[in-house]
Amino acid sequence: MVDRSFGDALLAELYEALNPWGPGDDFYLDLVMSADSVLDVGCGTGRLLRRARQAGHSGRLTGLDPAAAMLVQGRRGTREVEWVLGDLRCTAWREEFDLVVMTGHAFQELLGDEDLRLSLAAVRECLRPDGEFVFDTRNPGARAWESWTPERIHEVRGPDGDVVRVWHEALTPVRGERVAFTETFDGPRWDVPQVSHSTIRFLDVDALDGFLAGAGLVVGQRYGDWGRGPFTGASPEIISVVRRSAQGP
């Protein structure tokens, strides 16, 4: 669950400053550039697809996101991408994409079992028979939420040049797979700090592979970091390269 009651538009404006281009983006860009038709699920501001188009990608690029404010930012960047408002559960694509990606831990926003099953089934429908689904999720074994404390403050510049201070705080105790946390924004545009409440899900590899198998998907490769290092129990990431199973769901 993501509660952005104080303004999706603000989050969209700050998104790329809060999430500067990094090794994960390079990892996905390489994949996108080698695929003729690409669907970016939870594309946000569409930065990955915009960068691919700028780098010379000449095929089909489609960005899907449930936040209209994010897609506004994408359209401002380029209209040479197909921007679609919604989520996987409301799509009707059938074997249209060589590559489907979910970047930036967007997969962790699928909180319920039924959401996961329906979304993964839709991914399988979207993929061509030899296509790939690539996504990342934080490894629960690395316990990333323990570093989400008010002492770790990030400062970014807003669209008007003002400095915005941002910090996260995990709500404890953490039990099970779901972690609730707050994201706080403070700056001269507000009289008081603005707080966004979110919950994300941490699945281990066994649970993850169970959901994938149930949707007729199978892992081809799995990495633990953006340098394509092998996944271990201490890896920060679970990066999965998934294909359609020959047996189906």
Secondary structure as GFF3:
##gff-version 3
##sequence-region A 1 249
A	DSSP	beta_strand	2	3	.	.	.	ID=ss1
A	DSSP	alpha_helix	8	18	.	.	.	ID=ss2
A	DSSP	alpha_helix	23	33	.	.	.	ID=ss3
A	DSSP	beta_strand	37	41	.	.	.	ID=ss4
A	DSSP	alpha_helix	47	54	.	.	.	ID=ss5
A	DSSP	beta_strand	60	65	.	.	.	ID=ss6
A	DSSP	alpha_helix	68	77	.	.	.	ID=ss7
A	DSSP	beta_strand	82	85	.	.	.	ID=ss8
A	DSSP	three_ten_helix	88	90	.	.	.	ID=ss9
A	DSSP	beta_strand	97	102	.	.	.	ID=ss10
A	DSSP	three_ten_helix	106	109	.	.	.	ID=ss11
A	DSSP	alpha_helix	113	126	.	.	.	ID=ss12
A	DSSP	beta_strand	127	138	.	.	.	ID=ss13
A	DSSP	three_ten_helix	140	142	.	.	.	ID=ss14
A	DSSP	three_ten_helix	144	147	.	.	.	ID=ss15
A	DSSP	beta_strand	154	157	.	.	.	ID=ss16
A	DSSP	beta_strand	163	170	.	.	.	ID=ss17
A	DSSP	beta_strand	178	186	.	.	.	ID=ss18
A	DSSP	beta_strand	194	201	.	.	.	ID=ss19
A	DSSP	alpha_helix	205	214	.	.	.	ID=ss20
A	DSSP	beta_strand	217	223	.	.	.	ID=ss21
A	DSSP	beta_strand	237	244	.	.	.	ID=ss22
###
